[in-house]
Amino acid sequence: MGTWPLTSQGWAREGPGRRTSGAAGEGKSVDVTTNERQGEQRIGVRVHEDVAFVFKGLAARRAAPEFSSGAAAAYEWAMGHAERSPVTGAGADGIPGLRLLTAEVDAAVVQLDDPTLQAGKRDYVRGVHDALAWVCGYSDHVA
């Protein structure tokens, strides 16, 4: 496992289990692999602060606009800032629980398996999937 400090080229790996910030929080290093901090609010298996940090770094990464839009929608919903989920439109009162987050990942997988899904929509759903897969702990790669 490694980490992904924000660089001008996006996220880059650095030392096991550490992430250092660029523009989103100068000089800050946060453990994003174990999340063993006590008493902090969780979003999926991640600490709220980590999800917020990754969300803020989206603009610096050079992904397709639709992918970034999907990832941003997923992070906003996961943090409780959107009323409806980005794929299914499911509602949550505040921060959705792991079960609801996982259901949204599953719905994204179903849509991604559809060969008739248009390219722009596919990129959006891939962004949602990758963001929520990281939030749920299915992936170590941030979207």
Backbone torsions as a table, in degrees:
resi	resn	phi	psi	omega
1	MET	NA	154.7	177.9
2	GLY	-146.4	-163.3	-179.6
3	THR	-133.4	177.0	-172.8
4	TRP	-134.4	84.7	175.1
5	PRO	-72.0	146.6	179.6
6	LEU	-76.4	121.3	178.0
7	THR	-123.5	178.3	178.7
8	SER	-66.3	-18.9	177.3
9	GLN	-97.6	6.5	-177.4
10	GLY	113.2	-147.2	-178.7
11	TRP	-90.8	136.5	178.4
12	ALA	-128.0	148.3	-178.3
13	ARG	-72.7	148.3	177.8
14	GLU	-157.7	128.9	174.7
15	GLY	37.2	149.0	-178.3
16	PRO	-65.0	122.1	171.9
17	GLY	75.0	16.8	-177.9
18	ARG	-125.1	144.8	173.7
19	ARG	-130.1	131.8	175.1
20	THR	-113.1	147.0	-175.6
21	SER	-92.7	154.5	171.5
22	GLY	-105.5	-110.0	-175.8
23	ALA	-65.3	-27.5	-173.9
24	ALA	-78.2	-12.0	-179.7
25	GLY	178.9	76.5	-171.0
26	GLU	-40.4	125.6	171.8
27	GLY	71.5	7.6	-176.2
28	LYS	-85.7	138.9	176.9
29	SER	-125.3	127.9	-174.7
30	VAL	-131.4	136.6	175.7
31	ASP	-74.2	119.0	-179.3
32	VAL	-113.9	5.1	-178.3
33	THR	-104.5	-32.3	-176.8
34	THR	-101.1	-33.1	-178.7
35	ASN	47.6	47.3	-177.5
36	GLU	-93.8	11.4	179.0
37	ARG	-69.6	137.6	-176.7
38	GLN	-92.2	146.2	171.4
39	GLY	77.9	7.7	179.3
40	GLU	-101.4	144.8	-178.8
41	GLN	-66.1	134.2	-178.9
42	ARG	-103.0	146.6	168.8
43	ILE	-122.8	109.5	-170.2
44	GLY	63.8	-123.7	177.3
45	VAL	-102.9	0.5	-177.5
46	ARG	-98.1	156.0	176.0
47	VAL	-80.3	140.7	-177.4
48	HIS	-49.1	-44.7	-178.5
49	GLU	-58.2	-39.2	179.8
50	ASP	-67.2	-42.3	179.8
51	VAL	-65.3	-43.3	178.7
52	ALA	-62.3	-40.0	178.9
53	PHE	-62.1	-46.8	-179.8
54	VAL	-65.2	-41.0	178.4
55	PHE	-59.3	-45.5	-179.7
56	LYS	-64.1	-28.9	-178.7
57	GLY	-82.2	-4.6	-178.9
58	LEU	-56.1	-41.5	-176.1
59	ALA	-63.2	-29.9	-177.8
60	ALA	-79.1	-21.9	178.5
61	ARG	-81.0	146.7	-175.0
62	ARG	-104.2	63.9	177.2
63	ALA	-95.0	167.6	176.0
64	ALA	-57.4	143.6	-177.9
65	PRO	-56.3	-38.8	-179.7
66	GLU	-67.8	-39.7	177.0
67	PHE	-61.3	-49.1	180.0
68	SER	-61.4	-38.6	178.6
69	SER	-63.8	-42.2	177.4
70	GLY	-65.1	-43.5	178.7
71	ALA	-63.3	-43.2	179.6
72	ALA	-62.4	-43.4	178.9
73	ALA	-62.0	-39.4	179.8
74	ALA	-66.1	-46.9	179.9
75	TYR	-63.9	-42.5	179.0
76	GLU	-60.3	-45.2	179.4
77	TRP	-65.6	-44.2	-178.6
78	ALA	-62.0	-32.1	179.3
79	MET	-84.5	-0.4	178.1
80	GLY	84.8	17.1	-178.2
81	HIS	-95.9	-1.0	177.9
82	ALA	-130.2	141.9	-178.1
83	GLU	-72.0	-32.8	-174.0
84	ARG	-121.5	146.8	177.2
85	SER	-71.3	154.2	-172.1
86	PRO	-74.8	-20.3	-178.1
87	VAL	-105.4	-53.1	-174.1
88	THR	-94.2	-18.5	-176.2
89	GLY	79.2	14.4	179.2
90	ALA	-64.8	142.8	178.0
91	GLY	-92.7	154.5	175.5
92	ALA	-143.8	142.7	176.8
93	ASP	-90.3	96.7	-176.5
94	GLY	83.3	-142.5	-178.8
95	ILE	-76.6	124.2	180.0
96	PRO	-67.3	148.0	178.1
97	GLY	-76.1	169.7	-177.9
98	LEU	-59.3	-37.2	179.5
99	ARG	-61.6	-44.6	179.8
100	LEU	-70.7	-39.4	176.1
101	LEU	-60.7	-44.1	179.1
102	THR	-64.3	-39.7	177.9
103	ALA	-61.4	-36.1	178.7
104	GLU	-70.0	-37.6	174.7
105	VAL	-61.2	-45.4	179.4
106	ASP	-60.9	-41.1	178.6
107	ALA	-64.6	-36.9	177.2
108	ALA	-65.2	-40.8	178.4
109	VAL	-60.4	-43.6	178.8
110	VAL	-59.9	-45.5	179.6
111	GLN	-65.7	-38.8	-179.9
112	LEU	-67.0	-25.9	177.4
113	ASP	-78.0	-10.3	-179.3
114	ASP	-79.7	112.7	-178.2
115	PRO	-68.0	-13.4	-179.4
116	THR	-91.5	-2.1	179.6
117	LEU	-66.0	127.8	-177.8
118	GLN	-68.1	153.6	-173.4
119	ALA	-55.6	-49.1	-179.4
120	GLY	-62.1	-43.6	178.3
121	LYS	-66.2	-37.9	178.1
122	ARG	-60.9	-44.7	178.9
123	ASP	-62.1	-41.4	178.0
124	TYR	-60.6	-49.4	-178.2
125	VAL	-65.7	-36.3	176.8
126	ARG	-63.4	-39.9	176.9
127	GLY	-62.4	-43.7	176.3
128	VAL	-60.3	-49.5	-178.5
129	HIS	-57.6	-51.9	-175.8
130	ASP	-64.0	-39.3	178.7
131	ALA	-64.5	-49.1	-177.3
132	LEU	-72.5	-29.9	175.7
133	ALA	-62.5	-39.2	176.7
134	TRP	-68.3	-45.1	179.9
135	VAL	-57.9	-40.2	-177.5
136	CYS	-81.6	-8.3	179.6
137	GLY	88.2	11.6	177.8
138	TYR	-80.9	-15.4	-177.7
139	SER	-142.8	148.6	174.7
140	ASP	-97.0	0.8	-177.7
141	HIS	-101.7	122.5	178.8
142	VAL	-75.4	150.8	179.4
143	ALA	-84.6	NA	NA
